Amino acid sequence: MKEFADILKEFLGENHLTQVAFAQKVGIKQGQVSEWLCGKSKPGYDNLKMIATAFNISADYFFQFEDKV
């Protein structure tokens, strides 16, 4: 399974977002985004809900699983 930090990095890159722009859109502090990207912490349910709502996506996006063959 991919780590949340890796999924978030990909999401920011695909959407051409800076940490600051992402944080502003979600309604959180940039420092929190930085901690997520460094793997120091992960968002809780409320933050995932805010992200999903802000970007009109399913929170499932951040629970990507890699196929093991």
All heavy atoms as TSV, in Angstrom:
chain	resi	resn	atom	element	x	y	z
A	1	MET	N	N	0.845	-1.173	0.000
A	1	MET	CA	C	0.000	0.000	0.000
A	1	MET	C	C	0.893	1.239	0.000
A	1	MET	O	O	1.895	1.292	0.687
A	1	MET	CB	C	-0.895	-0.013	1.252
A	1	MET	CG	C	-1.849	1.143	1.306
A	1	MET	SD	S	-3.215	0.920	2.461
A	1	MET	CE	C	-2.476	1.511	3.965
A	2	LYS	N	N	0.511	2.214	-0.805
A	2	LYS	CA	C	1.272	3.463	-0.837
A	2	LYS	C	C	1.074	4.221	0.468
A	2	LYS	O	O	0.022	4.166	1.074
A	2	LYS	CB	C	0.791	4.356	-1.976
A	2	LYS	CG	C	1.170	3.915	-3.350
A	2	LYS	CD	C	0.699	4.965	-4.343
A	2	LYS	CE	C	1.054	4.605	-5.745
A	2	LYS	NZ	N	0.583	5.638	-6.686
A	3	GLU	N	N	2.094	4.939	0.846
A	3	GLU	CA	C	2.002	5.799	2.024
A	3	GLU	C	C	1.212	7.058	1.674
A	3	GLU	O	O	1.241	7.531	0.537
A	3	GLU	CB	C	3.400	6.196	2.507
A	3	GLU	CG	C	4.191	5.049	3.084
A	3	GLU	CD	C	3.612	4.524	4.380
A	3	GLU	OE1	O	3.110	5.323	5.194
A	3	GLU	OE2	O	3.648	3.297	4.564
A	4	PHE	N	N	0.531	7.609	2.672
A	4	PHE	CA	C	-0.253	8.819	2.451
A	4	PHE	C	C	0.611	9.937	1.883
A	4	PHE	O	O	0.187	10.656	0.979
A	4	PHE	CB	C	-0.934	9.278	3.745
A	4	PHE	CG	C	-1.722	10.536	3.551
A	4	PHE	CD1	C	-2.987	10.494	2.998
A	4	PHE	CD2	C	-1.185	11.766	3.884
A	4	PHE	CE1	C	-3.708	11.663	2.771
A	4	PHE	CE2	C	-1.893	12.934	3.676
A	4	PHE	CZ	C	-3.165	12.877	3.118
A	5	ALA	N	N	1.823	10.093	2.386
A	5	ALA	CA	C	2.711	11.167	1.925
A	5	ALA	C	C	2.955	11.066	0.419
A	5	ALA	O	O	2.927	12.077	-0.291
A	5	ALA	CB	C	4.041	11.123	2.678
A	6	ASP	N	N	3.168	9.852	-0.084
A	6	ASP	CA	C	3.412	9.657	-1.515
A	6	ASP	C	C	2.167	9.981	-2.339
A	6	ASP	O	O	2.260	10.598	-3.399
A	6	ASP	CB	C	3.858	8.221	-1.791
A	6	ASP	CG	C	5.186	7.898	-1.129
A	6	ASP	OD1	O	6.042	8.804	-1.039
A	6	ASP	OD2	O	5.359	6.749	-0.696
A	7	ILE	N	N	1.010	9.566	-1.856
A	7	ILE	CA	C	-0.235	9.839	-2.561
A	7	ILE	C	C	-0.500	11.338	-2.596
A	7	ILE	O	O	-0.892	11.890	-3.630
A	7	ILE	CB	C	-1.410	9.090	-1.893
A	7	ILE	CG1	C	-1.190	7.578	-2.001
A	7	ILE	CG2	C	-2.745	9.496	-2.519
A	7	ILE	CD1	C	-2.123	6.750	-1.146
A	8	LEU	N	N	-0.254	12.018	-1.479
A	8	LEU	CA	C	-0.475	13.463	-1.424
A	8	LEU	C	C	0.492	14.197	-2.346
A	8	LEU	O	O	0.099	15.134	-3.050
A	8	LEU	CB	C	-0.345	13.977	0.013
A	8	LEU	CG	C	-0.601	15.466	0.209
A	8	LEU	CD1	C	-1.984	15.873	-0.301
A	8	LEU	CD2	C	-0.439	15.847	1.673
A	9	LYS	N	N	1.747	13.773	-2.386
A	9	LYS	CA	C	2.725	14.390	-3.289
A	9	LYS	C	C	2.261	14.269	-4.739
A	9	LYS	O	O	2.333	15.230	-5.509
A	9	LYS	CB	C	4.102	13.725	-3.134
A	9	LYS	CG	C	4.827	14.118	-1.884
A	9	LYS	CD	C	6.120	13.331	-1.735
A	9	LYS	CE	C	6.687	13.509	-0.341
A	9	LYS	NZ	N	7.833	12.628	-0.100
A	10	GLU	N	N	1.792	13.083	-5.114
A	10	GLU	CA	C	1.288	12.874	-6.468
A	10	GLU	C	C	0.082	13.772	-6.733
A	10	GLU	O	O	-0.033	14.369	-7.802
A	10	GLU	CB	C	0.903	11.410	-6.674
A	10	GLU	CG	C	2.077	10.476	-6.744
A	10	GLU	CD	C	1.660	9.008	-6.833
A	10	GLU	OE1	O	0.452	8.717	-7.029
A	10	GLU	OE2	O	2.539	8.153	-6.689
A	11	PHE	N	N	-0.824	13.856	-5.770
A	11	PHE	CA	C	-2.019	14.681	-5.921
A	11	PHE	C	C	-1.656	16.146	-6.130
A	11	PHE	O	O	-2.198	16.808	-7.016
A	11	PHE	CB	C	-2.920	14.531	-4.690
A	11	PHE	CG	C	-4.196	15.313	-4.784
A	11	PHE	CD1	C	-5.280	14.811	-5.486
A	11	PHE	CD2	C	-4.323	16.552	-4.170
A	11	PHE	CE1	C	-6.465	15.530	-5.583
A	11	PHE	CE2	C	-5.490	17.276	-4.261
A	11	PHE	CZ	C	-6.575	16.766	-4.969
A	12	LEU	N	N	-0.722	16.645	-5.331
A	12	LEU	CA	C	-0.300	18.045	-5.469
A	12	LEU	C	C	0.318	18.280	-6.842
A	12	LEU	O	O	0.028	19.281	-7.504
A	12	LEU	CB	C	0.687	18.425	-4.365
A	12	LEU	CG	C	0.146	18.437	-2.937
A	12	LEU	CD1	C	1.261	18.792	-1.957
A	12	LEU	CD2	C	-1.021	19.380	-2.784
A	13	GLY	N	N	1.174	17.360	-7.276
A	13	GLY	CA	C	1.824	17.500	-8.573
A	13	GLY	C	C	0.839	17.449	-9.726
A	13	GLY	O	O	0.902	18.267	-10.648
A	14	GLU	N	N	-0.074	16.485	-9.681
A	14	GLU	CA	C	-1.062	16.333	-10.752
A	14	GLU	C	C	-1.979	17.552	-10.852
A	14	GLU	O	O	-2.480	17.868	-11.930
A	14	GLU	CB	C	-1.901	15.079	-10.521
A	14	GLU	CG	C	-1.136	13.789	-10.728
A	14	GLU	CD	C	-1.897	12.567	-10.245
A	14	GLU	OE1	O	-3.045	12.695	-9.768
A	14	GLU	OE2	O	-1.336	11.461	-10.339
A	15	ASN	N	N	-2.204	18.218	-9.728
A	15	ASN	CA	C	-3.109	19.368	-9.705
A	15	ASN	C	C	-2.365	20.700	-9.671
A	15	ASN	O	O	-2.986	21.747	-9.492
A	15	ASN	CB	C	-4.062	19.245	-8.509
A	15	ASN	CG	C	-5.041	18.116	-8.702
A	15	ASN	OD1	O	-6.010	18.252	-9.429
A	15	ASN	ND2	N	-4.764	16.978	-8.092
A	16	HIS	N	N	-1.045	20.648	-9.827
A	16	HIS	CA	C	-0.206	21.845	-9.869
A	16	HIS	C	C	-0.456	22.754	-8.662
A	16	HIS	O	O	-0.656	23.957	-8.799
A	16	HIS	CB	C	-0.413	22.615	-11.175
A	16	HIS	CG	C	-0.297	21.753	-12.392
A	16	HIS	ND1	N	0.908	21.278	-12.847
A	16	HIS	CD2	C	-1.241	21.251	-13.222
A	16	HIS	CE1	C	0.705	20.522	-13.921
A	16	HIS	NE2	N	-0.586	20.488	-14.158
A	17	LEU	N	N	-0.448	22.131	-7.479
A	17	LEU	CA	C	-0.718	22.862	-6.243
A	17	LEU	C	C	0.521	22.963	-5.377
A	17	LEU	O	O	1.265	21.988	-5.235
A	17	LEU	CB	C	-1.805	22.149	-5.423
A	17	LEU	CG	C	-3.212	22.139	-5.994
A	17	LEU	CD1	C	-4.064	21.131	-5.254
A	17	LEU	CD2	C	-3.816	23.528	-5.888
A	18	THR	N	N	0.712	24.109	-4.775
A	18	THR	CA	C	1.742	24.254	-3.748
A	18	THR	C	C	1.128	23.821	-2.421
A	18	THR	O	O	-0.098	23.700	-2.299
A	18	THR	CB	C	2.203	25.713	-3.637
A	18	THR	OG1	O	1.090	26.510	-3.193
A	18	THR	CG2	C	2.748	26.235	-4.951
A	19	GLN	N	N	1.982	23.627	-1.440
A	19	GLN	CA	C	1.483	23.312	-0.104
A	19	GLN	C	C	0.562	24.417	0.401
A	19	GLN	O	O	-0.481	24.135	0.998
A	19	GLN	CB	C	2.643	23.137	0.876
A	19	GLN	CG	C	3.469	21.906	0.644
A	19	GLN	CD	C	4.570	21.763	1.679
A	19	GLN	OE1	O	4.411	22.144	2.827
A	19	GLN	NE2	N	5.693	21.206	1.260
A	20	VAL	N	N	0.943	25.656	0.150
A	20	VAL	CA	C	0.170	26.808	0.622
A	20	VAL	C	C	-1.208	26.833	-0.041
A	20	VAL	O	O	-2.233	27.000	0.626
A	20	VAL	CB	C	0.927	28.128	0.370
A	20	VAL	CG1	C	0.052	29.327	0.674
A	20	VAL	CG2	C	2.208	28.171	1.189
A	21	ALA	N	N	-1.242	26.664	-1.367
A	21	ALA	CA	C	-2.515	26.691	-2.087
A	21	ALA	C	C	-3.426	25.554	-1.626
A	21	ALA	O	O	-4.636	25.748	-1.440
A	21	ALA	CB	C	-2.269	26.607	-3.589
A	22	PHE	N	N	-2.846	24.372	-1.445
A	22	PHE	CA	C	-3.612	23.224	-0.972
A	22	PHE	C	C	-4.188	23.509	0.415
A	22	PHE	O	O	-5.379	23.303	0.657
A	22	PHE	CB	C	-2.715	21.974	-0.931
A	22	PHE	CG	C	-3.386	20.748	-0.388
A	22	PHE	CD1	C	-4.183	19.963	-1.200
A	22	PHE	CD2	C	-3.204	20.372	0.932
A	22	PHE	CE1	C	-4.796	18.819	-0.705
A	22	PHE	CE2	C	-3.807	19.235	1.437
A	22	PHE	CZ	C	-4.614	18.453	0.620
A	23	ALA	N	N	-3.345	23.990	1.304
A	23	ALA	CA	C	-3.774	24.279	2.675
A	23	ALA	C	C	-4.894	25.318	2.699
A	23	ALA	O	O	-5.879	25.164	3.431
A	23	ALA	CB	C	-2.591	24.754	3.516
A	24	GLN	N	N	-4.756	26.359	1.902
A	24	GLN	CA	C	-5.779	27.404	1.861
A	24	GLN	C	C	-7.106	26.855	1.356
A	24	GLN	O	O	-8.156	27.162	1.916
A	24	GLN	CB	C	-5.323	28.567	0.983
A	24	GLN	CG	C	-4.236	29.394	1.618
A	24	GLN	CD	C	-3.679	30.459	0.682
A	24	GLN	OE1	O	-3.821	30.377	-0.533
A	24	GLN	NE2	N	-3.029	31.457	1.259
A	25	LYS	N	N	-7.059	26.033	0.334
A	25	LYS	CA	C	-8.295	25.486	-0.228
A	25	LYS	C	C	-8.990	24.550	0.754
A	25	LYS	O	O	-10.209	24.542	0.850
A	25	LYS	CB	C	-8.004	24.765	-1.537
A	25	LYS	CG	C	-9.268	24.251	-2.199
A	25	LYS	CD	C	-9.102	24.042	-3.667
A	25	LYS	CE	C	-10.426	23.515	-4.219
A	25	LYS	NZ	N	-10.725	23.971	-5.515
A	26	VAL	N	N	-8.194	23.788	1.505
A	26	VAL	CA	C	-8.759	22.834	2.461
A	26	VAL	C	C	-9.169	23.525	3.765
A	26	VAL	O	O	-10.103	23.084	4.430
A	26	VAL	CB	C	-7.751	21.692	2.735
A	26	VAL	CG1	C	-8.246	20.755	3.818
A	26	VAL	CG2	C	-7.478	20.913	1.454
A	27	GLY	N	N	-8.473	24.605	4.102
A	27	GLY	CA	C	-8.774	25.307	5.350
A	27	GLY	C	C	-7.937	24.837	6.523
A	27	GLY	O	O	-8.397	24.791	7.659
A	28	ILE	N	N	-6.684	24.480	6.222
A	28	ILE	CA	C	-5.758	24.044	7.262
A	28	ILE	C	C	-4.479	24.863	7.137
A	28	ILE	O	O	-4.322	25.636	6.207
A	28	ILE	CB	C	-5.432	22.531	7.138
A	28	ILE	CG1	C	-4.850	22.217	5.751
A	28	ILE	CG2	C	-6.666	21.692	7.413
A	28	ILE	CD1	C	-4.404	20.788	5.577
A	29	LYS	N	N	-3.562	24.661	8.073
A	29	LYS	CA	C	-2.286	25.382	8.040
A	29	LYS	C	C	-1.289	24.653	7.144
A	29	LYS	O	O	-1.270	23.423	7.070
A	29	LYS	CB	C	-1.729	25.523	9.442
A	29	LYS	CG	C	-2.598	26.392	10.319
A	29	LYS	CD	C	-1.990	26.595	11.669
A	29	LYS	CE	C	-2.928	27.496	12.475
A	29	LYS	NZ	N	-2.374	27.900	13.725
A	30	GLN	N	N	-0.436	25.441	6.497
A	30	GLN	CA	C	0.579	24.869	5.606
A	30	GLN	C	C	1.500	23.935	6.370
A	30	GLN	O	O	1.951	22.926	5.833
A	30	GLN	CB	C	1.368	25.990	4.930
A	30	GLN	CG	C	2.439	25.518	3.964
A	30	GLN	CD	C	3.771	25.252	4.648
A	30	GLN	OE1	O	4.119	25.905	5.631
A	30	GLN	NE2	N	4.506	24.297	4.140
A	31	GLY	N	N	1.782	24.231	7.618
A	31	GLY	CA	C	2.653	23.376	8.428
A	31	GLY	C	C	2.111	21.965	8.569
A	31	GLY	O	O	2.876	20.998	8.625
A	32	GLN	N	N	0.795	21.854	8.626
A	32	GLN	CA	C	0.173	20.529	8.718
A	32	GLN	C	C	0.414	19.740	7.432
A	32	GLN	O	O	0.738	18.565	7.470
A	32	GLN	CB	C	-1.331	20.661	8.974
A	32	GLN	CG	C	-2.024	19.337	9.197
A	32	GLN	CD	C	-1.545	18.662	10.463
A	32	GLN	OE1	O	-1.647	19.212	11.549
A	32	GLN	NE2	N	-1.000	17.474	10.328
A	33	VAL	N	N	0.288	20.407	6.301
A	33	VAL	CA	C	0.537	19.758	5.013
A	33	VAL	C	C	1.989	19.289	4.944
A	33	VAL	O	O	2.280	18.181	4.511
A	33	VAL	CB	C	0.218	20.708	3.837
A	33	VAL	CG1	C	0.530	20.041	2.501
A	33	VAL	CG2	C	-1.228	21.172	3.885
A	34	SER	N	N	2.894	20.122	5.406
A	34	SER	CA	C	4.312	19.785	5.420
A	34	SER	C	C	4.565	18.527	6.255
A	34	SER	O	O	5.327	17.647	5.847
A	34	SER	CB	C	5.123	20.959	5.966
A	34	SER	OG	O	6.487	20.627	6.028
A	35	GLU	N	N	3.925	18.429	7.406
A	35	GLU	CA	C	4.089	17.235	8.262
A	35	GLU	C	C	3.558	15.989	7.572
A	35	GLU	O	O	4.149	14.915	7.676
A	35	GLU	CB	C	3.410	17.442	9.606
A	35	GLU	CG	C	4.159	18.402	10.500
A	35	GLU	CD	C	3.627	18.440	11.913
A	35	GLU	OE1	O	2.767	17.598	12.279
A	35	GLU	OE2	O	4.074	19.316	12.672
A	36	TRP	N	N	2.451	16.128	6.861
A	36	TRP	CA	C	1.912	14.983	6.117
A	36	TRP	C	C	2.877	14.559	5.025
A	36	TRP	O	O	3.108	13.368	4.827
A	36	TRP	CB	C	0.568	15.321	5.498
A	36	TRP	CG	C	-0.541	15.590	6.471
A	36	TRP	CD1	C	-0.590	15.265	7.802
A	36	TRP	CD2	C	-1.773	16.246	6.194
A	36	TRP	NE1	N	-1.760	15.679	8.357
A	36	TRP	CE2	C	-2.521	16.285	7.387
A	36	TRP	CE3	C	-2.319	16.802	5.056
A	36	TRP	CZ2	C	-3.782	16.852	7.467
A	36	TRP	CZ3	C	-3.573	17.370	5.128
A	36	TRP	CH2	C	-4.297	17.389	6.329
A	37	LEU	N	N	3.431	15.528	4.307
A	37	LEU	CA	C	4.339	15.213	3.201
A	37	LEU	C	C	5.642	14.591	3.679
A	37	LEU	O	O	6.256	13.803	2.961
A	37	LEU	CB	C	4.620	16.468	2.374
A	37	LEU	CG	C	3.450	16.973	1.537
A	37	LEU	CD1	C	3.757	18.344	0.959
A	37	LEU	CD2	C	3.114	15.983	0.426
A	38	CYS	N	N	6.067	14.954	4.879
A	38	CYS	CA	C	7.296	14.379	5.454
A	38	CYS	C	C	7.039	13.036	6.133
A	38	CYS	O	O	7.978	12.372	6.554
A	38	CYS	CB	C	7.899	15.344	6.467
A	38	CYS	SG	S	8.547	16.839	5.731
A	39	GLY	N	N	5.781	12.666	6.254
A	39	GLY	CA	C	5.438	11.412	6.912
A	39	GLY	C	C	5.456	11.488	8.423
A	39	GLY	O	O	5.411	10.466	9.096
A	40	LYS	N	N	5.510	12.709	8.971
A	40	LYS	CA	C	5.522	12.883	10.425
A	40	LYS	C	C	4.159	12.619	11.038
A	40	LYS	O	O	4.060	12.249	12.202
A	40	LYS	CB	C	5.990	14.282	10.804
A	40	LYS	CG	C	7.444	14.528	10.522
A	40	LYS	CD	C	7.857	15.907	10.971
A	40	LYS	CE	C	9.322	16.159	10.673
A	40	LYS	NZ	N	9.731	17.494	11.096
A	41	SER	N	N	3.104	12.854	10.252
A	41	SER	CA	C	1.748	12.593	10.724
A	41	SER	C	C	0.864	12.304	9.524
A	41	SER	O	O	1.290	12.444	8.374
A	41	SER	CB	C	1.202	13.787	11.516
A	41	SER	OG	O	1.036	14.915	10.682
A	42	LYS	N	N	-0.343	11.880	9.810
A	42	LYS	CA	C	-1.331	11.601	8.770
A	42	LYS	C	C	-2.620	12.301	9.171
A	42	LYS	O	O	-2.890	12.498	10.349
A	42	LYS	CB	C	-1.571	10.101	8.648
A	42	LYS	CG	C	-0.355	9.338	8.185
A	42	LYS	CD	C	-0.627	7.854	8.116
A	42	LYS	CE	C	0.644	7.114	7.729
A	42	LYS	NZ	N	0.452	5.675	7.757
A	43	PRO	N	N	-3.429	12.652	8.183
A	43	PRO	CA	C	-4.672	13.338	8.511
A	43	PRO	C	C	-5.672	12.401	9.177
A	43	PRO	O	O	-5.700	11.198	8.887
A	43	PRO	CB	C	-5.193	13.802	7.159
A	43	PRO	CG	C	-4.631	12.822	6.195
A	43	PRO	CD	C	-3.284	12.454	6.754
A	44	GLY	N	N	-6.467	12.961	10.051
A	44	GLY	CA	C	-7.550	12.208	10.668
A	44	GLY	C	C	-8.783	12.265	9.785
A	44	GLY	O	O	-8.781	12.862	8.702
A	45	TYR	N	N	-9.839	11.675	10.268
A	45	TYR	CA	C	-11.092	11.606	9.531
A	45	TYR	C	C	-11.587	12.991	9.115
A	45	TYR	O	O	-11.955	13.198	7.956
A	45	TYR	CB	C	-12.151	10.893	10.381
A	45	TYR	CG	C	-13.526	10.957	9.775
A	45	TYR	CD1	C	-13.885	10.080	8.749
A	45	TYR	CD2	C	-14.456	11.899	10.203
A	45	TYR	CE1	C	-15.149	10.147	8.166
A	45	TYR	CE2	C	-15.714	11.958	9.627
A	45	TYR	CZ	C	-16.052	11.090	8.619
A	45	TYR	OH	O	-17.290	11.164	8.051
A	46	ASP	N	N	-11.604	13.935	10.046
A	46	ASP	CA	C	-12.125	15.272	9.742
A	46	ASP	C	C	-11.324	15.960	8.641
A	46	ASP	O	O	-11.895	16.596	7.753
A	46	ASP	CB	C	-12.152	16.152	10.994
A	46	ASP	CG	C	-13.201	15.698	11.995
A	46	ASP	OD1	O	-14.172	15.019	11.582
A	46	ASP	OD2	O	-13.054	16.017	13.190
A	47	ASN	N	N	-10.007	15.832	8.686
A	47	ASN	CA	C	-9.177	16.449	7.643
A	47	ASN	C	C	-9.372	15.765	6.295
A	47	ASN	O	O	-9.405	16.432	5.264
A	47	ASN	CB	C	-7.704	16.450	8.042
A	47	ASN	CG	C	-7.383	17.508	9.060
A	47	ASN	OD1	O	-7.990	18.577	9.067
A	47	ASN	ND2	N	-6.441	17.239	9.926
A	48	LEU	N	N	-9.492	14.452	6.288
A	48	LEU	CA	C	-9.753	13.754	5.025
A	48	LEU	C	C	-11.087	14.197	4.436
A	48	LEU	O	O	-11.212	14.388	3.223
A	48	LEU	CB	C	-9.756	12.238	5.233
A	48	LEU	CG	C	-8.396	11.570	5.296
A	48	LEU	CD1	C	-8.553	10.095	5.633
A	48	LEU	CD2	C	-7.653	11.727	3.981
A	49	LYS	N	N	-12.059	14.373	5.295
A	49	LYS	CA	C	-13.374	14.832	4.837
A	49	LYS	C	C	-13.267	16.242	4.242
A	49	LYS	O	O	-13.853	16.529	3.205
A	49	LYS	CB	C	-14.356	14.815	6.001
A	49	LYS	CG	C	-15.764	15.147	5.621
A	49	LYS	CD	C	-16.684	15.010	6.831
A	49	LYS	CE	C	-18.082	15.477	6.507
A	49	LYS	NZ	N	-18.952	15.445	7.675
A	50	MET	N	N	-12.494	17.110	4.877
A	50	MET	CA	C	-12.314	18.472	4.367
A	50	MET	C	C	-11.599	18.461	3.011
A	50	MET	O	O	-11.956	19.221	2.111
A	50	MET	CB	C	-11.546	19.329	5.377
A	50	MET	CG	C	-12.366	19.641	6.606
A	50	MET	SD	S	-11.654	20.715	7.895
A	50	MET	CE	C	-9.963	20.869	7.575
A	51	ILE	N	N	-10.589	17.606	2.859
A	51	ILE	CA	C	-9.868	17.495	1.592
A	51	ILE	C	C	-10.818	17.018	0.497
A	51	ILE	O	O	-10.877	17.597	-0.588
A	51	ILE	CB	C	-8.665	16.536	1.716
A	51	ILE	CG1	C	-7.611	17.104	2.668
A	51	ILE	CG2	C	-8.060	16.251	0.341
A	51	ILE	CD1	C	-6.549	16.101	3.093
A	52	ALA	N	N	-11.556	15.954	0.792
A	52	ALA	CA	C	-12.475	15.399	-0.195
A	52	ALA	C	C	-13.524	16.424	-0.612
A	52	ALA	O	O	-13.837	16.558	-1.802
A	52	ALA	CB	C	-13.143	14.142	0.366
A	53	THR	N	N	-14.032	17.153	0.339
A	53	THR	CA	C	-15.047	18.172	0.053
A	53	THR	C	C	-14.456	19.315	-0.764
A	53	THR	O	O	-15.051	19.756	-1.756
A	53	THR	CB	C	-15.649	18.709	1.364
A	53	THR	OG1	O	-16.248	17.621	2.076
A	53	THR	CG2	C	-16.691	19.773	1.100
A	54	ALA	N	N	-13.279	19.792	-0.383
A	54	ALA	CA	C	-12.652	20.929	-1.068
A	54	ALA	C	C	-12.345	20.618	-2.523
A	54	ALA	O	O	-12.432	21.497	-3.381
A	54	ALA	CB	C	-11.374	21.342	-0.335
A	55	PHE	N	N	-11.998	19.366	-2.819
A	55	PHE	CA	C	-11.600	19.001	-4.174
A	55	PHE	C	C	-12.641	18.148	-4.905
A	55	PHE	O	O	-12.397	17.669	-6.001
A	55	PHE	CB	C	-10.242	18.300	-4.160
A	55	PHE	CG	C	-9.122	19.235	-3.816
A	55	PHE	CD1	C	-8.656	19.331	-2.517
A	55	PHE	CD2	C	-8.572	20.061	-4.783
A	55	PHE	CE1	C	-7.639	20.216	-2.186
A	55	PHE	CE2	C	-7.559	20.944	-4.460
A	55	PHE	CZ	C	-7.095	21.025	-3.158
A	56	ASN	N	N	-13.791	17.953	-4.249
A	56	ASN	CA	C	-14.889	17.202	-4.852
A	56	ASN	C	C	-14.428	15.820	-5.324
A	56	ASN	O	O	-14.657	15.421	-6.470
A	56	ASN	CB	C	-15.519	17.986	-6.005
A	56	ASN	CG	C	-16.873	17.433	-6.381
A	56	ASN	OD1	O	-17.580	16.899	-5.537
A	56	ASN	ND2	N	-17.235	17.555	-7.643
A	57	ILE	N	N	-13.728	15.129	-4.435
A	57	ILE	CA	C	-13.268	13.767	-4.715
A	57	ILE	C	C	-13.675	12.875	-3.547
A	57	ILE	O	O	-14.047	13.360	-2.473
A	57	ILE	CB	C	-11.732	13.700	-4.887
A	57	ILE	CG1	C	-11.014	14.206	-3.628
A	57	ILE	CG2	C	-11.283	14.441	-6.132
A	57	ILE	CD1	C	-9.512	14.015	-3.655
A	58	SER	N	N	-13.580	11.592	-3.750
A	58	SER	CA	C	-13.845	10.642	-2.683
A	58	SER	C	C	-12.606	10.535	-1.796
A	58	SER	O	O	-11.473	10.557	-2.287
A	58	SER	CB	C	-14.163	9.271	-3.274
A	58	SER	OG	O	-14.185	8.293	-2.269
A	59	ALA	N	N	-12.817	10.397	-0.505
A	59	ALA	CA	C	-11.688	10.193	0.409
A	59	ALA	C	C	-10.954	8.896	0.075
A	59	ALA	O	O	-9.777	8.742	0.415
A	59	ALA	CB	C	-12.166	10.182	1.860
A	60	ASP	N	N	-11.620	7.993	-0.618
A	60	ASP	CA	C	-10.987	6.736	-1.032
A	60	ASP	C	C	-9.761	6.972	-1.900
A	60	ASP	O	O	-8.892	6.112	-1.980
A	60	ASP	CB	C	-11.974	5.860	-1.805
A	60	ASP	CG	C	-13.045	5.265	-0.919
A	60	ASP	OD1	O	-12.887	5.286	0.320
A	60	ASP	OD2	O	-14.048	4.785	-1.464
A	61	TYR	N	N	-9.691	8.120	-2.555
A	61	TYR	CA	C	-8.539	8.454	-3.381
A	61	TYR	C	C	-7.242	8.289	-2.598
A	61	TYR	O	O	-6.222	7.881	-3.139
A	61	TYR	CB	C	-8.666	9.896	-3.886
A	61	TYR	CG	C	-7.476	10.356	-4.696
A	61	TYR	CD1	C	-7.465	10.219	-6.081
A	61	TYR	CD2	C	-6.360	10.925	-4.094
A	61	TYR	CE1	C	-6.380	10.633	-6.833
A	61	TYR	CE2	C	-5.266	11.346	-4.836
A	61	TYR	CZ	C	-5.276	11.189	-6.193
A	61	TYR	OH	O	-4.200	11.588	-6.928
A	62	PHE	N	N	-7.277	8.602	-1.323
A	62	PHE	CA	C	-6.076	8.574	-0.496
A	62	PHE	C	C	-5.799	7.217	0.137
A	62	PHE	O	O	-4.884	7.063	0.931
A	62	PHE	CB	C	-6.144	9.669	0.564
A	62	PHE	CG	C	-6.137	11.036	-0.047
A	62	PHE	CD1	C	-7.297	11.764	-0.214
A	62	PHE	CD2	C	-4.948	11.597	-0.502
A	62	PHE	CE1	C	-7.286	13.015	-0.804
A	62	PHE	CE2	C	-4.916	12.847	-1.102
A	62	PHE	CZ	C	-6.098	13.552	-1.253
A	63	PHE	N	N	-6.618	6.224	-0.231
A	63	PHE	CA	C	-6.417	4.857	0.262
A	63	PHE	C	C	-6.120	3.944	-0.912
A	63	PHE	O	O	-6.777	2.932	-1.126
A	63	PHE	CB	C	-7.655	4.365	1.022
A	63	PHE	CG	C	-7.918	5.141	2.258
A	63	PHE	CD1	C	-8.875	6.144	2.270
A	63	PHE	CD2	C	-7.208	4.885	3.409
A	63	PHE	CE1	C	-9.134	6.881	3.415
A	63	PHE	CE2	C	-7.448	5.633	4.567
A	63	PHE	CZ	C	-8.410	6.622	4.558
A	64	GLN	N	N	-5.095	4.316	-1.683
A	64	GLN	CA	C	-4.736	3.528	-2.858
A	64	GLN	C	C	-3.956	2.287	-2.432
A	64	GLN	O	O	-3.077	2.362	-1.581
A	64	GLN	CB	C	-3.876	4.369	-3.809
A	64	GLN	CG	C	-4.603	5.573	-4.341
A	64	GLN	CD	C	-3.684	6.419	-5.218
A	64	GLN	OE1	O	-2.622	5.984	-5.634
A	64	GLN	NE2	N	-4.120	7.633	-5.503
A	65	PHE	N	N	-4.297	1.195	-3.051
A	65	PHE	CA	C	-3.602	-0.053	-2.784
A	65	PHE	C	C	-2.837	-0.474	-4.012
A	65	PHE	O	O	-3.313	-0.318	-5.139
A	65	PHE	CB	C	-4.597	-1.147	-2.394
A	65	PHE	CG	C	-5.314	-0.875	-1.113
A	65	PHE	CD1	C	-6.554	-0.241	-1.104
A	65	PHE	CD2	C	-4.754	-1.233	0.100
A	65	PHE	CE1	C	-7.211	0.027	0.076
A	65	PHE	CE2	C	-5.403	-0.970	1.289
A	65	PHE	CZ	C	-6.631	-0.336	1.277
A	66	GLU	N	N	-1.656	-1.000	-3.797
A	66	GLU	CA	C	-0.860	-1.514	-4.917
A	66	GLU	C	C	-1.154	-3.001	-5.063
A	66	GLU	O	O	-1.249	-3.729	-4.073
A	66	GLU	CB	C	0.629	-1.308	-4.652
A	66	GLU	CG	C	1.030	0.141	-4.602
A	66	GLU	CD	C	2.499	0.325	-4.288
A	66	GLU	OE1	O	3.069	-0.464	-3.529
A	66	GLU	OE2	O	3.077	1.262	-4.825
A	67	ASP	N	N	-1.288	-3.443	-6.304
A	67	ASP	CA	C	-1.515	-4.863	-6.557
A	67	ASP	C	C	-0.226	-5.623	-6.304
A	67	ASP	O	O	0.846	-5.210	-6.726
A	67	ASP	CB	C	-1.956	-5.100	-8.005
A	67	ASP	CG	C	-3.318	-4.511	-8.285
A	67	ASP	OD1	O	-4.112	-4.391	-7.338
A	67	ASP	OD2	O	-3.586	-4.183	-9.448
A	68	LYS	N	N	-0.353	-6.734	-5.611
A	68	LYS	CA	C	0.807	-7.596	-5.382
A	68	LYS	C	C	0.608	-8.845	-6.215
A	68	LYS	O	O	-0.337	-9.570	-6.026
A	68	LYS	CB	C	0.925	-7.938	-3.906
A	68	LYS	CG	C	1.169	-6.695	-3.090
A	68	LYS	CD	C	1.829	-7.016	-1.804
A	68	LYS	CE	C	2.042	-5.701	-1.075
A	68	LYS	NZ	N	3.059	-5.724	-0.146
A	69	VAL	N	N	1.525	-9.051	-7.135
A	69	VAL	CA	C	1.404	-10.202	-8.034
A	69	VAL	C	C	2.408	-11.244	-7.657
A	69	VAL	O	O	3.457	-11.033	-7.224
A	69	VAL	CB	C	1.607	-9.744	-9.509
A	69	VAL	CG1	C	1.506	-10.938	-10.431
A	69	VAL	CG2	C	0.609	-8.688	-9.846
